[in-house]
Amino acid sequence: MWRTGTGLARDMTPIDPTRKDLVDEFRRQPVGRQSGDLRRMLNVMRCHPDLPHYILVCTEAQRTWRLATKTPGRHTPVELLDHPPFHDPLEAEWQVFRLRWKALFDEDLHHDR
């Protein structure tokens, strides 16, 4: 299930980059009910100390979202990324997943389903 020795920080569960079934699951269901394996993978990706802390910023209520980064913690500055805005928050979630995957495994995931 989870591979060891992928160079993650101590006490962090490694991610198995061959688990494309989890990538496919996330693409189909980026929010809501997800398998335990996918939840564990997302937790590692979202808390990884070597990755930016990505967030989505709603810039026009329920219409436009932008990618941003911030330092973890409350009341820390937010930096909007130079990326076109999204009109579908699920597509924005997929883009964040793809950015994290690329940073961890130097592998581009296809944009399409």
Backbone as JSON Lines, residues from 0, in Angstrom:
{"i":0,"aa":"M","n":[0.82,-1.18,0.0],"ca":[0.0,0.0,0.0],"c":[0.87,1.25,0.0]}
{"i":1,"aa":"W","n":[1.61,1.53,1.06],"ca":[2.47,2.71,1.14],"c":[3.91,2.26,1.05]}
{"i":2,"aa":"R","n":[4.66,2.89,0.22],"ca":[6.05,2.54,0.0],"c":[6.93,3.29,0.99]}
{"i":3,"aa":"T","n":[7.98,2.65,1.44],"ca":[8.91,3.31,2.36],"c":[10.11,3.82,1.58]}
{"i":4,"aa":"G","n":[10.81,4.74,2.18],"ca":[12.05,5.23,1.59],"c":[11.88,6.23,0.46]}
{"i":5,"aa":"T","n":[10.8,7.02,0.47],"ca":[10.61,8.0,-0.59],"c":[11.17,9.36,-0.23]}
{"i":6,"aa":"G","n":[11.91,9.44,0.88],"ca":[12.56,10.7,1.21],"c":[11.68,11.72,1.91]}
{"i":7,"aa":"L","n":[10.57,11.32,2.46],"ca":[9.73,12.26,3.17],"c":[10.29,12.5,4.57]}
{"i":8,"aa":"A","n":[9.83,13.57,5.17],"ca":[10.29,13.92,6.5],"c":[9.99,12.8,7.48]}
{"i":9,"aa":"R","n":[10.8,12.71,8.51],"ca":[10.62,11.69,9.53],"c":[9.2,11.75,10.08]}
{"i":10,"aa":"D","n":[8.64,10.61,10.42],"ca":[7.29,10.47,10.96],"c":[6.2,10.77,9.95]}
{"i":11,"aa":"M","n":[6.53,10.89,8.67],"ca":[5.52,11.16,7.67],"c":[5.32,9.9,6.83]}
{"i":12,"aa":"T","n":[4.08,9.52,6.6],"ca":[3.78,8.34,5.81],"c":[4.14,8.62,4.36]}
{"i":13,"aa":"P","n":[4.96,7.79,3.74],"ca":[5.32,8.02,2.34],"c":[4.13,7.77,1.41]}
{"i":14,"aa":"I","n":[4.17,8.41,0.27],"ca":[3.16,8.25,-0.76],"c":[3.73,7.35,-1.84]}
{"i":15,"aa":"D","n":[2.94,6.41,-2.29],"ca":[3.35,5.52,-3.37],"c":[2.92,6.12,-4.69]}
{"i":16,"aa":"P","n":[3.86,6.62,-5.5],"ca":[3.5,7.28,-6.76],"c":[2.94,6.32,-7.8]}
{"i":17,"aa":"T","n":[2.98,5.01,-7.55],"ca":[2.38,4.07,-8.5],"c":[0.88,3.91,-8.26]}
{"i":18,"aa":"R","n":[0.37,4.49,-7.18],"ca":[-1.06,4.36,-6.86],"c":[-1.89,5.34,-7.68]}
{"i":19,"aa":"K","n":[-1.88,5.15,-8.99],"ca":[-2.65,6.03,-9.88],"c":[-4.15,5.84,-9.67]}
{"i":20,"aa":"D","n":[-4.55,4.73,-9.05],"ca":[-5.96,4.56,-8.73],"c":[-6.42,5.65,-7.76]}
{"i":21,"aa":"L","n":[-5.53,6.09,-6.88],"ca":[-5.88,7.17,-5.95],"c":[-5.94,8.51,-6.66]}
{"i":22,"aa":"V","n":[-5.06,8.7,-7.64],"ca":[-5.12,9.92,-8.45],"c":[-6.46,9.96,-9.19]}
{"i":23,"aa":"D","n":[-6.84,8.84,-9.78],"ca":[-8.12,8.77,-10.5],"c":[-9.3,9.0,-9.56]}
{"i":24,"aa":"E","n":[-9.21,8.44,-8.37],"ca":[-10.29,8.65,-7.39],"c":[-10.41,10.13,-7.04]}
{"i":25,"aa":"F","n":[-9.28,10.79,-6.81],"ca":[-9.33,12.22,-6.49],"c":[-9.91,13.01,-7.65]}
{"i":26,"aa":"R","n":[-9.51,12.68,-8.86],"ca":[-10.02,13.41,-10.03],"c":[-11.54,13.27,-10.13]}
{"i":27,"aa":"R","n":[-12.06,12.09,-9.82],"ca":[-13.51,11.88,-9.86],"c":[-14.22,12.54,-8.68]}
{"i":28,"aa":"Q","n":[-13.56,12.55,-7.52],"ca":[-14.2,12.99,-6.28],"c":[-13.23,13.84,-5.45]}
{"i":29,"aa":"P","n":[-12.97,15.11,-5.87],"ca":[-11.99,15.92,-5.14],"c":[-12.46,16.37,-3.76]}
{"i":30,"aa":"V","n":[-13.74,16.36,-3.53],"ca":[-14.27,16.7,-2.2],"c":[-15.35,15.67,-1.86]}
{"i":31,"aa":"G","n":[-15.67,15.58,-0.59],"ca":[-16.7,14.65,-0.16],"c":[-16.12,13.33,0.29]}
{"i":32,"aa":"R","n":[-16.91,12.29,0.17],"ca":[-16.52,10.96,0.65],"c":[-15.4,10.37,-0.21]}
{"i":33,"aa":"Q","n":[-14.3,9.99,0.44],"ca":[-13.13,9.43,-0.24],"c":[-12.63,8.22,0.54]}
{"i":34,"aa":"S","n":[-11.9,7.35,-0.15],"ca":[-11.37,6.15,0.52],"c":[-10.34,6.54,1.58]}
{"i":35,"aa":"G","n":[-10.12,5.61,2.51],"ca":[-9.11,5.85,3.55],"c":[-7.72,6.05,2.97]}
{"i":36,"aa":"D","n":[-7.36,5.28,1.94],"ca":[-6.04,5.44,1.32],"c":[-5.88,6.83,0.71]}
{"i":37,"aa":"L","n":[-6.92,7.31,0.04],"ca":[-6.85,8.66,-0.55],"c":[-6.77,9.71,0.54]}
{"i":38,"aa":"R","n":[-7.54,9.57,1.59],"ca":[-7.5,10.56,2.69],"c":[-6.1,10.62,3.29]}
{"i":39,"aa":"R","n":[-5.48,9.45,3.5],"ca":[-4.12,9.44,4.06],"c":[-3.14,10.12,3.11]}
{"i":40,"aa":"M","n":[-3.26,9.85,1.82],"ca":[-2.38,10.48,0.85],"c":[-2.57,11.99,0.84]}
{"i":41,"aa":"L","n":[-3.8,12.45,0.86],"ca":[-4.07,13.89,0.86],"c":[-3.54,14.55,2.13]}
{"i":42,"aa":"N","n":[-3.68,13.89,3.26],"ca":[-3.16,14.45,4.51],"c":[-1.65,14.65,4.43]}
{"i":43,"aa":"V","n":[-0.95,13.68,3.87],"ca":[0.5,13.81,3.73],"c":[0.83,14.95,2.76]}
{"i":44,"aa":"M","n":[0.14,15.0,1.64],"ca":[0.41,16.04,0.65],"c":[0.13,17.43,1.21]}
{"i":45,"aa":"R","n":[-0.95,17.56,1.95],"ca":[-1.34,18.87,2.46],"c":[-0.47,19.36,3.61]}
{"i":46,"aa":"C","n":[0.17,18.43,4.31],"ca":[1.0,18.81,5.47],"c":[2.49,18.65,5.2]}
{"i":47,"aa":"H","n":[2.85,18.32,3.99],"ca":[4.26,18.05,3.67],"c":[5.1,19.31,3.91]}
{"i":48,"aa":"P","n":[6.18,19.2,4.68],"ca":[6.97,20.38,5.03],"c":[7.73,20.99,3.86]}
{"i":49,"aa":"D","n":[7.92,20.26,2.78],"ca":[8.68,20.78,1.64],"c":[7.79,21.37,0.55]}
{"i":50,"aa":"L","n":[6.48,21.36,0.75],"ca":[5.56,21.89,-0.26],"c":[4.94,23.19,0.21]}
{"i":51,"aa":"P","n":[4.65,24.09,-0.72],"ca":[3.93,25.32,-0.33],"c":[2.56,24.96,0.25]}
{"i":52,"aa":"H","n":[2.07,25.81,1.1],"ca":[0.74,25.64,1.68],"c":[-0.24,26.33,0.73]}
{"i":53,"aa":"Y","n":[-0.81,25.55,-0.2],"ca":[-1.73,26.11,-1.19],"c":[-3.11,26.3,-0.57]}
{"i":54,"aa":"I","n":[-3.75,27.37,-0.99],"ca":[-5.13,27.63,-0.61],"c":[-5.86,28.17,-1.84]}
{"i":55,"aa":"L","n":[-7.18,28.14,-1.78],"ca":[-8.01,28.76,-2.8],"c":[-8.63,30.01,-2.19]}
{"i":56,"aa":"V","n":[-8.58,31.1,-2.94],"ca":[-9.15,32.35,-2.49],"c":[-10.33,32.67,-3.41]}
{"i":57,"aa":"C","n":[-11.49,32.84,-2.84],"ca":[-12.67,33.21,-3.62],"c":[-12.61,34.72,-3.83]}
{"i":58,"aa":"T","n":[-12.47,35.14,-5.09],"ca":[-12.32,36.56,-5.38],"c":[-13.62,37.19,-5.88]}
{"i":59,"aa":"E","n":[-14.58,36.35,-6.25],"ca":[-15.9,36.81,-6.64],"c":[-16.87,35.73,-6.15]}
{"i":60,"aa":"A","n":[-17.74,36.1,-5.24],"ca":[-18.57,35.13,-4.52],"c":[-19.19,34.07,-5.43]}
{"i":61,"aa":"Q","n":[-18.8,32.81,-5.16],"ca":[-19.32,31.64,-5.86],"c":[-19.11,31.68,-7.38]}
{"i":62,"aa":"R","n":[-18.15,32.51,-7.85],"ca":[-17.92,32.62,-9.29],"c":[-16.47,32.48,-9.71]}
{"i":63,"aa":"T","n":[-15.56,32.98,-8.89],"ca":[-14.15,33.0,-9.28],"c":[-13.27,32.66,-8.09]}
{"i":64,"aa":"W","n":[-12.31,31.76,-8.35],"ca":[-11.35,31.35,-7.32],"c":[-9.95,31.51,-7.88]}
{"i":65,"aa":"R","n":[-9.02,31.89,-7.01],"ca":[-7.61,32.03,-7.39],"c":[-6.77,31.14,-6.48]}
{"i":66,"aa":"L","n":[-5.66,30.65,-7.06],"ca":[-4.7,29.89,-6.27],"c":[-3.81,30.87,-5.5]}
{"i":67,"aa":"A","n":[-3.47,30.48,-4.29],"ca":[-2.59,31.3,-3.47],"c":[-1.78,30.38,-2.56]}
{"i":68,"aa":"T","n":[-0.76,30.95,-1.97],"ca":[0.02,30.25,-0.95],"c":[0.03,31.12,0.3]}
{"i":69,"aa":"K","n":[0.26,30.45,1.42],"ca":[0.41,31.19,2.67],"c":[1.26,30.38,3.62]}
{"i":70,"aa":"T","n":[1.85,31.06,4.55],"ca":[2.59,30.41,5.61],"c":[1.57,29.8,6.57]}
{"i":71,"aa":"P","n":[1.77,28.54,6.98],"ca":[0.8,27.95,7.91],"c":[0.65,28.8,9.17]}
{"i":72,"aa":"G","n":[-0.53,28.78,9.72],"ca":[-0.82,29.54,10.93],"c":[-1.86,30.6,10.67]}
{"i":73,"aa":"R","n":[-2.37,31.13,11.76],"ca":[-3.39,32.17,11.66],"c":[-2.76,33.53,11.4]}
{"i":74,"aa":"H","n":[-3.48,34.34,10.67],"ca":[-3.1,35.73,10.42],"c":[-1.76,35.86,9.68]}
{"i":75,"aa":"T","n":[-1.47,34.91,8.81],"ca":[-0.25,35.0,8.01],"c":[-0.63,35.52,6.63]}
{"i":76,"aa":"P","n":[0.31,36.16,5.95],"ca":[-0.02,36.76,4.65],"c":[-0.33,35.71,3.59]}
{"i":77,"aa":"V","n":[-1.18,36.1,2.67],"ca":[-1.58,35.27,1.53],"c":[-0.96,35.88,0.28]}
{"i":78,"aa":"E","n":[-0.38,35.02,-0.56],"ca":[0.21,35.49,-1.81],"c":[-0.52,34.83,-2.98]}
{"i":79,"aa":"L","n":[-1.24,35.64,-3.76],"ca":[-1.93,35.11,-4.94],"c":[-0.89,34.69,-5.97]}
{"i":80,"aa":"L","n":[-1.12,33.54,-6.59],"ca":[-0.21,33.04,-7.61],"c":[-0.58,33.6,-8.97]}
{"i":81,"aa":"D","n":[0.42,33.7,-9.82],"ca":[0.2,34.18,-11.18],"c":[-0.35,33.01,-12.0]}
{"i":82,"aa":"H","n":[-1.64,32.78,-11.86],"ca":[-2.32,31.68,-12.52],"c":[-3.71,32.18,-12.89]}
{"i":83,"aa":"P","n":[-4.22,31.78,-14.05],"ca":[-5.57,32.23,-14.42],"c":[-6.59,31.82,-13.36]}
{"i":84,"aa":"P","n":[-7.63,32.62,-13.19],"ca":[-8.66,32.27,-12.21],"c":[-9.46,31.05,-12.65]}
{"i":85,"aa":"F","n":[-10.1,30.43,-11.69],"ca":[-10.96,29.27,-11.93],"c":[-12.41,29.69,-11.72]}
{"i":86,"aa":"H","n":[-13.28,29.1,-12.52],"ca":[-14.71,29.34,-12.35],"c":[-15.41,28.11,-11.79]}
{"i":87,"aa":"D","n":[-14.63,27.08,-11.53],"ca":[-15.13,25.85,-10.93],"c":[-14.15,25.48,-9.81]}
{"i":88,"aa":"P","n":[-14.59,25.5,-8.55],"ca":[-13.67,25.21,-7.45],"c":[-13.11,23.79,-7.51]}
{"i":89,"aa":"L","n":[-13.83,22.85,-8.12],"ca":[-13.32,21.49,-8.21],"c":[-12.15,21.4,-9.18]}
{"i":90,"aa":"E","n":[-12.17,22.21,-10.23],"ca":[-11.02,22.28,-11.14],"c":[-9.82,22.91,-10.42]}
{"i":91,"aa":"A","n":[-10.09,23.88,-9.57],"ca":[-9.01,24.49,-8.79],"c":[-8.4,23.47,-7.83]}
{"i":92,"aa":"E","n":[-9.23,22.65,-7.2],"ca":[-8.72,21.59,-6.31],"c":[-7.84,20.62,-7.1]}
{"i":93,"aa":"W","n":[-8.26,20.26,-8.3],"ca":[-7.48,19.36,-9.14],"c":[-6.13,19.98,-9.49]}
{"i":94,"aa":"Q","n":[-6.13,21.28,-9.77],"ca":[-4.86,21.95,-10.1],"c":[-3.91,21.93,-8.9]}
{"i":95,"aa":"V","n":[-4.42,22.16,-7.71],"ca":[-3.57,22.11,-6.51],"c":[-3.0,20.7,-6.34]}
{"i":96,"aa":"F","n":[-3.84,19.69,-6.53],"ca":[-3.37,18.3,-6.44],"c":[-2.25,18.07,-7.44]}
{"i":97,"aa":"R","n":[-2.41,18.54,-8.67],"ca":[-1.4,18.36,-9.72],"c":[-0.1,19.08,-9.36]}
{"i":98,"aa":"L","n":[-0.2,20.27,-8.79],"ca":[1.0,21.02,-8.37],"c":[1.77,20.25,-7.29]}
{"i":99,"aa":"R","n":[1.04,19.73,-6.33],"ca":[1.69,18.97,-5.26],"c":[2.33,17.69,-5.81]}
{"i":100,"aa":"W","n":[1.62,17.0,-6.68],"ca":[2.15,15.76,-7.28],"c":[3.43,16.05,-8.04]}
{"i":101,"aa":"K","n":[3.43,17.12,-8.84],"ca":[4.61,17.49,-9.62],"c":[5.78,17.8,-8.7]}
{"i":102,"aa":"A","n":[5.52,18.52,-7.62],"ca":[6.6,18.87,-6.68],"c":[7.16,17.64,-5.99]}
{"i":103,"aa":"L","n":[6.32,16.68,-5.66],"ca":[6.77,15.48,-4.95],"c":[7.46,14.47,-5.86]}
{"i":104,"aa":"F","n":[6.93,14.27,-7.07],"ca":[7.4,13.17,-7.91],"c":[7.94,13.6,-9.27]}
{"i":105,"aa":"D","n":[7.97,14.92,-9.51],"ca":[8.44,15.45,-10.79],"c":[7.72,14.76,-11.97]}
{"i":106,"aa":"E","n":[6.42,14.61,-11.81],"ca":[5.59,13.97,-12.83],"c":[4.36,14.82,-13.07]}
{"i":107,"aa":"D","n":[4.11,15.15,-14.33],"ca":[2.91,15.9,-14.68],"c":[1.73,14.94,-14.8]}
{"i":108,"aa":"L","n":[0.63,15.31,-14.17],"ca":[-0.61,14.56,-14.33],"c":[-1.43,15.25,-15.42]}
{"i":109,"aa":"H","n":[-2.08,14.47,-16.25],"ca":[-2.88,15.02,-17.33],"c":[-4.01,15.85,-16.76]}
{"i":110,"aa":"H","n":[-4.33,16.91,-17.48],"ca":[-5.4,17.8,-17.04],"c":[-6.76,17.14,-17.21]}
{"i":111,"aa":"D","n":[-6.93,16.39,-18.28],"ca":[-8.23,15.77,-18.56],"c":[-8.49,14.61,-17.65]}
{"i":112,"aa":"R","n":[-9.75,14.23,-17.6],"ca":[-10.16,13.06,-16.81],"c":[-9.68,11.8,-17.45]}
